[in-house]
Amino acid sequence: MSPRKPQLFDLRAGNVEALQLSPRTGDAQALREALGAHLDASPEFFRDAAVVIDLRRLPDDTRLDADALAEWLAERGLRPLGLVAQPGREPGGRLPLLHVPQRRGADAQGADTADTTGQAHAGTPAGTPAAPPAPAAAPSTLLVDRPLRSGQRVYSAGDVIVLDSVSHGAEIIAGGNIHVYAPLRGRALAGAHGDTSARIFCSCLEPELVAIAGVYRTAEQPLPPEVAGKSAQVLLDGDSLRFEPLRGR
């Protein structure tokens, strides 16, 4: 019997973190101007970022040259990966079509068809109940009891709790919630895998950037005075972030 050959690679399904750009207009010039102003506000944050162009929010009678948009994004330093479109409305061109699963907790309107678990079930006969998914182990919580300095990054698939300050240039990424019991001056990205129910809590809100499930806000947009530099929580309200003071409740 011949010896077993060494395995030289693995090829399997996976997830890639990427920005998702959803144009709402077919006016290419107006779109580039608005996008350019947004990118210029935080150039370091967007530099070399992967981006998916999602055409599902375009009006039904609107067309957009996705290839031209991708070329412009590449000129601005982003890396277009592909595009998402409604079935039957694929624009063609050079960009590959991608499937984007429905975000947890998000409204299913305009999203790809999926069952309540967000997974497709192929080969199940009509009328046959699908087997329930096996329970997954709950992600663990990461506790950080030291200051986070500029250039440092922490990540957890679950929640992240930080007991000390988060300096400018530091970054927290969590699949769940983020709690900072000190000044938050760096970046905090909660719900990193699409959990729209995730929140950010801190005792002194002064961030460079906060984001929940990919919806973000940078320091170039001033915070409401009732939360700036104060105890606050950040949550997702539709397609925008909402900031609320924490009053010991």
C-alpha positions in Angstrom: 0.0 0.0 0.0 1.4 3.4 -1.0 2.0 5.9 1.8 -0.6 8.6 2.3 0.2 11.8 0.4 0.6 14.9 2.5 -2.3 17.3 2.3 -1.1 20.4 0.6 -4.1 22.7 1.0 -7.7 23.0 2.4 -10.6 24.3 0.3 -13.7 25.1 2.2 -16.5 27.7 2.7 -15.5 30.6 4.8 -16.5 34.1 5.8 -14.6 37.3 4.8 -15.1 40.6 6.6 -15.8 43.4 4.1 -17.5 46.7 3.9 -20.9 46.5 2.1 -21.6 49.5 -0.2 -25.3 49.8 -1.1 -25.9 52.6 -3.7 -29.4 54.1 -3.6 -29.0 56.1 -6.9 -28.0 55.4 -10.4 -26.5 58.9 -10.8 -22.8 57.9 -10.9 -21.4 61.4 -10.6 -23.5 62.3 -7.5 -22.7 58.9 -6.0 -18.9 59.4 -6.5 -19.0 62.9 -5.0 -20.9 61.8 -1.9 -18.7 58.7 -1.5 -15.6 60.8 -2.0 -16.5 63.2 0.8 -17.2 60.3 3.1 -14.0 58.5 2.3 -12.0 61.7 2.7 -13.4 62.1 6.2 -11.6 59.0 7.5 -9.0 58.0 4.9 -6.9 55.7 7.1 -10.0 53.7 8.2 -10.9 52.9 4.6 -7.4 52.4 3.2 -7.1 48.9 1.6 -10.5 47.9 2.9 -12.4 45.1 1.1 -15.8 46.1 -0.2 -18.8 44.4 -1.7 -21.1 46.4 -4.0 -24.7 45.6 -3.1 -27.2 46.7 -5.8 -30.3 45.4 -4.0 -31.4 48.9 -2.8 -31.4 50.5 -6.2 -34.9 51.5 -7.4 -36.4 48.9 -9.7 -36.0 51.0 -12.9 -32.4 52.1 -12.1 -29.2 50.7 -13.5 -25.7 51.3 -12.3 -22.3 50.5 -14.0 -20.9 48.3 -11.2 -17.6 47.8 -13.1 -17.0 51.6 -13.4 -17.9 52.0 -9.7 -15.4 49.3 -8.8 -12.7 50.9 -10.8 -13.3 54.2 -9.0 -13.2 52.5 -5.6 -9.9 50.9 -6.5 -8.5 54.2 -7.5 -9.5 55.5 -4.0 -7.6 52.7 -2.3 -10.4 50.2 -1.6 -10.5 46.6 -2.9 -13.8 45.6 -4.5 -14.4 41.8 -4.1 -17.7 41.4 -6.0 -21.3 42.4 -6.1 -24.7 41.3 -4.8 -27.9 41.8 -6.9 -31.5 40.7 -6.9 -32.1 37.5 -9.0 -32.9 38.5 -12.5 -31.2 41.9 -12.1 -27.6 40.9 -12.4 -25.8 43.6 -14.4 -23.1 41.4 -15.9 -19.6 42.7 -16.2 -16.3 41.6 -14.7 -17.2 41.5 -11.0 -18.2 38.1 -9.6 -21.6 37.6 -8.1 -21.6 36.9 -4.3 -24.1 35.5 -1.9 -24.5 37.6 1.3 -26.4 35.8 4.1 -29.2 37.7 5.9 -27.8 39.5 8.9 -29.0 38.3 12.3 -31.8 40.4 13.6 -32.1 42.4 10.4 -35.2 42.9 8.4 -35.4 40.3 5.6 -36.8 42.7 3.1 -34.4 43.1 0.1 -32.1 40.3 1.4 -31.3 37.0 -0.2 -33.7 34.2 0.4 -32.9 32.3 3.5 -34.6 30.3 6.3 -34.8 31.5 9.9 -31.4 30.0 10.6 -29.7 31.9 7.8 -28.7 28.7 6.1 -29.9 27.1 2.9 -31.1 23.5 2.9 -30.5 21.8 -0.4 -32.0 18.4 -1.3 -34.8 18.5 1.4 -38.1 17.1 -0.1 -41.0 19.5 -0.2 -43.1 19.2 3.0 -40.3 17.6 5.0 -39.4 19.5 8.1 -35.7 20.5 8.2 -33.8 19.1 11.1 -33.0 21.7 13.7 -29.4 23.0 13.7 -27.2 21.5 16.4 -26.7 23.9 19.3 -23.5 25.9 19.1 -21.3 26.6 22.1 -21.9 30.2 23.3 -18.9 32.4 22.4 -16.8 33.3 25.5 -16.4 36.7 26.9 -13.0 38.4 26.8 -12.0 40.4 29.9 -9.2 43.0 29.4 -7.9 44.5 32.7 -5.2 46.7 31.3 -5.1 49.8 29.2 -5.2 49.4 25.4 -2.5 51.5 23.8 -2.3 52.9 20.3 -1.8 50.1 17.8 -3.2 47.4 20.1 -6.2 45.3 19.0 -8.4 42.8 20.8 -11.0 40.5 19.4 -13.6 38.1 20.7 -16.3 36.2 19.0 -18.4 37.0 22.0 -18.5 40.1 24.3 -15.4 42.2 25.2 -15.2 43.9 28.6 -12.4 46.4 29.1 -11.7 47.7 32.6 -9.2 50.4 31.6 -8.9 53.1 29.0 -8.8 52.6 25.3 -6.4 55.1 23.7 -6.5 56.7 20.3 -5.3 54.1 17.7 -6.4 51.1 19.8 -9.2 48.9 18.5 -11.8 46.5 20.0 -13.7 44.1 17.7 -16.4 41.9 19.2 -19.0 39.5 17.7 -21.2 40.6 20.6 -21.3 43.6 22.9 -18.5 45.8 24.0 -18.2 47.2 27.5 -15.6 49.8 28.4 -15.5 51.0 32.0 -13.1 53.9 31.3 -12.6 56.4 28.5 -13.1 55.0 25.0 -11.0 57.1 22.6 -10.1 54.4 20.1 -12.3 52.2 17.8 -15.0 49.9 19.0 -16.7 47.6 16.5 -19.5 45.4 18.0 -21.7 42.9 16.3 -18.8 42.2 13.9 -20.4 39.1 12.4 -23.7 40.8 11.7 -25.5 40.8 15.1 -27.7 43.9 14.9 -28.7 43.5 18.5 -25.2 44.1 19.8 -24.4 47.3 21.7 -21.5 49.4 23.0 -21.4 50.6 26.6 -18.8 52.9 28.1 -18.3 55.3 30.9 -16.7 58.1 28.8 -17.6 58.2 25.1 -14.8 59.9 23.1 -14.3 57.4 20.2 -12.4 57.7 16.9 -15.0 55.2 15.5 -17.9 53.1 16.7 -19.7 50.5 14.6 -22.4 47.9 15.1 -23.0 45.2 12.5 -21.0 47.2 9.9 -22.9 50.5 10.5 -20.3 53.0 11.7 -19.7 56.6 12.7 -16.4 58.4 12.9 -15.1 61.2 15.0 -15.6 63.6 12.1 -19.3 63.5 12.9 -19.7 65.2 16.3 -21.5 63.2 19.0 -24.7 64.5 20.6 -23.8 66.8 23.5 -25.8 64.6 26.0 -23.4 61.6 25.4 -20.0 63.2 24.3 -17.5 62.4 27.0 -20.2 60.9 29.2 -21.5 57.5 30.1 -23.4 56.2 27.1 -24.6 53.3 25.1 -24.6 52.9 21.3 -27.2 50.7 19.6 -28.5 50.1 16.0 -31.7 51.8 15.1 -32.6 50.7 11.6 -29.8 51.7 9.3 -28.2 54.2 11.7 -26.6 54.3 15.1 -28.4 55.7 18.1 -26.6 57.2 21.1 -28.2 57.2 24.6 -26.9 58.4 27.9 -26.6 55.9 30.7 -28.2 57.2 33.9 -27.6 54.4 36.3 -30.6 52.4 35.1 
